[in-house]
Amino acid sequence: MKTRRLITMVAALALAAACNSRDRSQRTGSNLAQRLGANQDSTSDAESGSSDRDPCSLLDSTEVAAAIGALSAPPYRGSFKPDADAQSCRYDTKDHRRILVSVDWDGGAAAMKMVGFGRKLTDPIAKQGVEQMGTTVLSTGDTLTGAWDQVAQGPMQCCDFHALKGDRHVELDWTGTRLTPKTAGALLDSAVQRLDHPLPINGAAGVTAAMAVYAAEAKDSSLVMCDLIPQAKAEALLGHPLAKPPEPGHGAAGPRECDYTTVLAAPGVIPREYDLSLRSWRDGVVEFEGDQFATGAGMHAMRRQLTGSAASPASDTSGHPPGPWDIAAESPSPGYEAVKGGALLKVASLDKAGALALLAGAVQALGPGH
């Protein structure tokens, strides 16, 4: 994360510390298994450009793949959209997960101060932990050690670490992967150790091919949800006729959102309403994990306020129903959300059975490739 973006984020945290910070991919703006080439890094500066100040020069693909799963392509510069000038390097897996490595090659001390300031605002809500020079004790009980001068968890983020070495700042964001804090810390340590001796990897080399795949995936950004689930299909899924034709939503998803209203079930009974949307067409698992983290943080704050206990509750998977998706859960607002491939779909409704039925229908309608 560049320092100026970090300062902007912390300013926002100061205004609304309890709000869920969105993944960096949302602030700058899958299946790369379609052949971006062999899963090998660039081999020399002479062949593919200098690795000087290249964020992709700090980790080798083999160690990343060993941690998060087989990569679908070589790493490339960019956080959401490929960008040859980006100070983030992206590693995509074949199952639509990703990690980001971002570097401030100078100004790192100021960046870490902003991280610390943000944590002071958000820790009472989101997490607990004691920061020390060289180590950090996490709310999970894990203790990290590495070649850094200082390390910290990011504020209001479930899955990122920041490290300082001299005046250089490295951030590792593994949101949506299955990494543990210990494993993520080991990757971060490897990146920090290579700051003085970067690998001969050019992260700009794969941008052109990655951009072609990005453009193909972006077709879903123009999806019209009311066309994907028209009235007849919605009525079949819900088991009730609609009171009126589906209406395009008015939220941030634009045409990718559609509202459905059923007829009165009985005199005096309020009609049931459903808001179905494709919230993300790429990196859906990242937003999903962010939503789930925000929900957990809210429950943590409420529990601490009512009981005084800062202990984390036992894992509860009862809200993760089976279905045609990769993973699903109750969303922060009433209803459900589900990830399929790179996509995240949500249904806001007080009728959980109907919400799940619409969600399943929408996931299946997206078809293969998600």
C-alpha positions in Angstrom: 0.0 0.0 0.0 1.5 3.4 -1.0 2.0 5.8 1.9 -0.5 8.3 0.5 -3.2 5.7 0.3 -2.4 4.5 3.8 -2.8 8.1 5.1 -6.1 8.4 3.3 -7.3 5.1 4.8 -6.4 6.2 8.4 -8.1 9.5 7.9 -11.3 7.6 7.1 -10.8 5.3 10.1 -10.6 8.4 12.3 -14.0 9.4 11.1 -15.6 5.9 11.2 -13.5 3.4 13.1 -16.3 0.9 13.3 -16.7 0.7 9.5 -15.3 -2.2 7.6 -12.4 -1.1 5.4 -12.7 -2.5 2.0 -10.0 -4.5 0.3 -7.4 -2.6 -1.6 -8.7 -4.1 -4.8 -11.9 -2.1 -4.3 -9.9 1.1 -3.8 -8.1 0.8 -7.2 -11.0 -0.4 -9.0 -10.6 -16.0 -11.4 -9.5 -18.0 -13.7 -6.1 -17.0 -15.0 -5.7 -20.7 -15.8 -6.5 -19.6 -19.2 -3.1 -19.7 -20.2 -1.1 -16.8 -19.2 1.8 -19.1 -19.9 3.9 -21.5 -17.9 3.9 -21.0 -14.1 7.5 -19.7 -14.1 8.9 -16.3 -13.2 11.0 -14.2 -15.5 14.5 -15.4 -15.5 16.8 -12.4 -16.0 16.9 -8.6 -16.0 18.4 -8.7 -19.5 15.4 -10.7 -20.8 12.6 -9.0 -19.0 13.7 -5.7 -17.4 15.2 -4.7 -14.1 13.8 -6.0 -10.8 14.8 -2.7 -9.1 11.9 -1.5 -7.0 9.7 -4.2 -8.4 7.2 -5.6 -5.8 7.2 -8.9 -7.6 11.0 -9.3 -6.9 10.5 -10.1 -3.2 8.8 -13.5 -3.4 9.4 -16.6 -5.7 6.3 -18.2 -7.2 7.3 -21.6 -5.9 7.1 -20.5 -2.3 3.9 -18.6 -2.8 2.3 -21.6 -4.5 3.4 -23.9 -1.7 1.5 -21.6 0.7 -1.7 -20.7 -1.1 -2.0 -23.4 -3.8 -1.1 -23.8 -7.5 -0.7 -20.5 -9.3 -2.6 -20.0 -12.5 0.0 -17.6 -14.0 3.2 -15.8 -13.2 2.9 -12.9 -10.8 2.2 -9.4 -12.2 2.0 -5.9 -11.1 -1.4 -4.6 -10.0 -3.8 -5.1 -7.1 -7.1 -5.6 -8.9 -6.5 -4.6 -12.5 -3.1 -5.3 -14.1 -0.9 -2.2 -14.0 2.7 -2.2 -15.0 3.4 0.8 -12.7 1.7 -0.5 -9.6 3.6 -0.9 -6.4 1.7 -4.1 -5.6 2.4 -7.5 -7.0 -0.5 -10.0 -7.4 -0.3 -13.8 -7.3 -3.5 -15.6 -8.5 -4.4 -19.2 -7.8 -6.4 -21.6 -9.9 -9.3 -21.4 -7.5 -9.7 -17.6 -7.7 -7.7 -16.7 -4.5 -4.9 -14.2 -4.5 -2.3 -12.5 -2.3 -0.9 -9.0 -2.7 2.6 -7.8 -1.8 2.9 -4.0 -1.7 6.0 -2.0 -1.1 7.0 1.5 -0.1 10.7 1.7 -1.0 11.0 4.9 1.1 8.7 6.7 3.6 8.1 3.4 5.3 8.5 4.8 8.8 5.7 7.2 8.2 3.5 4.4 6.8 4.0 2.3 9.9 3.1 5.2 12.1 -0.2 5.5 10.2 -0.8 1.7 10.7 -0.2 2.1 14.4 -2.5 5.1 14.6 -5.2 3.2 12.8 -4.9 0.2 15.1 -5.3 2.4 18.2 -8.6 3.5 16.7 -9.8 0.1 15.6 -8.3 -2.5 18.0 -11.0 -2.1 20.6 -13.5 -3.1 18.0 -11.8 -5.6 15.7 -8.9 -7.3 17.4 -6.5 -7.4 20.3 -2.7 -7.7 20.3 0.5 -6.3 21.7 2.9 -4.8 19.1 6.6 -5.0 19.9 9.7 -4.1 17.9 10.6 -7.2 15.9 7.6 -9.3 17.1 3.9 -9.1 17.3 1.6 -11.1 19.6 -1.7 -11.6 17.8 -5.2 -12.0 19.1 -4.9 -15.7 18.0 -2.0 -16.2 20.4 0.5 -16.4 17.6 3.9 -14.6 18.0 5.7 -13.6 14.8 9.4 -13.1 14.4 11.3 -12.1 11.3 14.0 -9.9 9.8 11.9 -6.7 10.1 12.4 -3.9 12.5 8.7 -3.7 13.3 5.6 -5.7 12.3 1.9 -5.1 12.8 -1.5 -6.3 11.8 -3.4 -3.9 9.6 -6.3 -1.9 11.1 -9.8 -3.2 10.5 -8.4 -6.0 8.2 -8.8 -9.7 8.8 -5.7 -10.8 6.9 -2.8 -8.4 6.3 0.5 -7.7 7.9 2.8 -4.6 7.6 6.5 -4.8 8.2 9.2 -2.1 8.4 12.8 -2.6 7.5 14.8 0.6 7.7 12.6 3.1 5.9 11.0 0.5 3.7 7.5 -0.8 4.3 6.1 -4.1 3.0 2.5 -5.2 3.2 1.2 -8.7 2.7 -2.5 -9.0 2.1 -3.8 -12.6 2.1 -7.5 -12.0 2.5 -9.6 -14.8 1.1 -6.8 -17.4 1.1 -6.5 -20.2 3.6 -3.2 -19.0 5.1 -2.7 -19.0 8.8 -1.1 -16.0 10.5 2.1 -18.1 11.0 2.3 -19.0 7.3 1.6 -15.5 6.2 4.2 -14.2 8.6 6.8 -16.6 7.0 6.0 -15.2 3.5 6.3 -11.7 4.8 9.7 -12.5 6.4 10.9 -13.9 3.1 9.9 -10.7 1.3 11.6 -8.5 3.9 14.8 -10.5 3.7 14.9 -9.9 -0.1 14.6 -6.1 0.1 18.4 -5.8 -0.2 18.8 -8.6 -2.7 15.7 -8.8 -4.9 15.0 -11.7 -7.2 15.4 -11.1 -11.0 11.7 -11.0 -11.6 9.9 -8.4 -13.7 6.3 -8.0 -12.6 5.4 -6.0 -15.7 6.2 -8.9 -18.0 2.9 -10.6 -17.4 0.7 -7.5 -17.4 -0.3 -7.7 -21.1 -1.5 -11.3 -20.9 -3.1 -10.7 -17.5 -5.0 -7.7 -19.0 -6.5 -9.9 -21.7 -7.9 -12.3 -19.0 -9.0 -9.3 -16.9 -11.0 -8.0 -19.9 -12.6 -11.3 -20.5 -13.7 -11.6 -16.8 -15.0 -8.0 -16.9 -17.9 -9.1 -19.1 -19.7 -9.8 -15.8 -19.4 -6.2 -14.8 -22.1 -5.4 -17.3 -24.4 -8.2 -16.2 -28.1 -7.3 -15.9 -29.5 -9.2 -12.9 -33.2 -8.7 -13.9 -32.4 -10.4 -17.2 -30.4 -13.2 -15.5 -33.3 -14.0 -13.2 -36.5 -12.8 -15.0 -39.9 -12.8 -13.5 -40.9 -16.3 -14.4 -37.7 -17.8 -13.1 -37.9 -15.8 -9.9 -41.5 -17.0 -9.3 -40.4 -20.6 -9.8 -37.5 -20.2 -7.4 -39.6 -18.5 -4.7 -42.7 -20.6 -5.1 -44.9 -17.5 -5.2 -46.0 -15.1 -7.9 -44.5 -11.6 -8.0 -46.7 -8.6 -7.2 -45.0 -6.6 -10.0 -42.2 -7.1 -12.6 -38.6 -7.2 -11.2 -37.2 -3.8 -10.8 -33.5 -2.8 -11.3 -31.9 -1.9 -8.0 -30.7 1.6 -7.1 -27.6 0.6 -5.1 -23.9 0.6 -5.9 -24.2 -2.5 -8.1 -26.3 -0.7 -10.6 -27.9 -3.0 -13.3 -26.2 -6.0 -11.5 -28.9 -5.5 -8.8 -32.6 -6.5 -9.0 -35.5 -6.2 -6.6 -38.3 -8.8 -6.4 -41.6 -8.4 -4.5 -44.0 -11.3 -4.0 -47.8 -10.9 -3.7 -49.5 -10.9 -0.3 -49.4 -14.4 1.2 -52.6 -13.6 3.1 -54.6 -10.5 3.9 -52.7 -8.2 6.2 -49.4 -10.0 5.6 -46.5 -7.8 4.3 -45.2 -8.8 0.9 -41.8 -10.3 0.9 -39.0 -8.4 -0.7 -35.7 -9.7 -2.1 -32.7 -7.6 -3.3 -30.4 -9.8 -5.4 -27.1 -8.5 -6.7 -23.8 -9.5 -8.1 -21.6 -7.5 -5.8 -18.2 -8.5 -7.2 -17.3 -10.0 -10.5 -13.7 -10.5 -9.5 -12.1 -11.2 -6.1 -15.5 -12.1 -4.6 -13.9 -14.1 -1.9 -12.0 -11.0 -0.7 -15.2 -9.0 -0.2 -16.8 -12.1 1.3 -14.1 -12.4 3.9 -14.2 -8.7 4.6 -18.0 -8.9 5.3 -17.5 -11.9 7.6 -14.7 -10.2 9.4 -16.9 -7.1 9.9 -19.7 -9.2 11.3 -17.2 -10.9 13.7 -15.8 -7.6 14.8 -19.2 -6.3 15.5 -20.1 -9.3 17.6 -16.8 -9.1 19.4 -17.4 -5.4 20.3 -21.0 -6.2 21.5 -19.9 -9.2 23.6 -17.1 -7.2 25.2 -19.5 -4.3 25.9 -22.1 -6.6 27.5 -19.8 -9.2 29.3 -16.4 -7.5 29.5 -14.9 -10.6 27.8 -12.4 -10.2 25.0 -12.2 -13.9 24.3 -13.1 -15.1 20.8 -16.1 -17.5 20.6 -15.9 -21.0 19.2 -16.1 -21.2 15.4 -19.7 -21.4 14.2 -20.4 -22.8 10.8 -24.1 -23.1 11.2 -24.7 -20.1 9.0 -22.8 -21.6 6.1 -25.4 -23.5 4.1 -24.6 -26.1 1.4 -25.4 -25.2 -2.2 -24.1 -24.7 -5.8 -21.5 -22.2 -4.5 -17.9 -22.5 -3.2 -18.9 -21.0 0.1 -21.9 -19.1 1.5 -22.8 -17.4 4.8 -25.3 -15.0 6.3 -24.4 -11.5 5.2 -24.0 -8.5 7.5 -27.4 -7.3 6.4 -30.4 -9.7 6.7 -29.9 -12.4 4.0 -27.1 -14.4 2.5 -24.0 -14.0 0.3 -22.2 -16.6 -1.7 -18.9 -17.0 -3.6 -18.7 -18.8 -6.9 -15.3 -18.7 -8.6 -14.4 -15.0 -8.6 -18.0 -13.7 -8.2 -19.8 -12.7 -5.0 -23.6 -12.6 -5.0 -25.9 -11.4 -2.3 -29.6 -11.5 -1.5 -30.9 -9.1 1.1 -34.2 -10.4 2.6 -35.9 -11.3 5.9 -37.1 -14.6 4.2 -34.0 -16.8 4.5 -35.5 -19.7 2.6 -36.4 -17.5 -0.3 -33.1 -15.7 -0.2 -31.2 -19.0 -0.4 -33.4 -20.2 -3.3 -32.8 -17.0 -5.3 -29.1 -17.1 -4.5 -28.8 -20.7 -5.7 -30.7 -19.9 -8.9 -28.4 -16.9 -9.6 -25.2 -18.9 -9.0 -26.4 -21.6 -11.4 -27.5 -19.0 -14.0 -24.0 -17.5 -14.0 -22.9 -20.8 -15.6 -19.4 -22.4 -16.0 -16.3 -20.3 -15.6 -17.2 -18.9 -12.3 
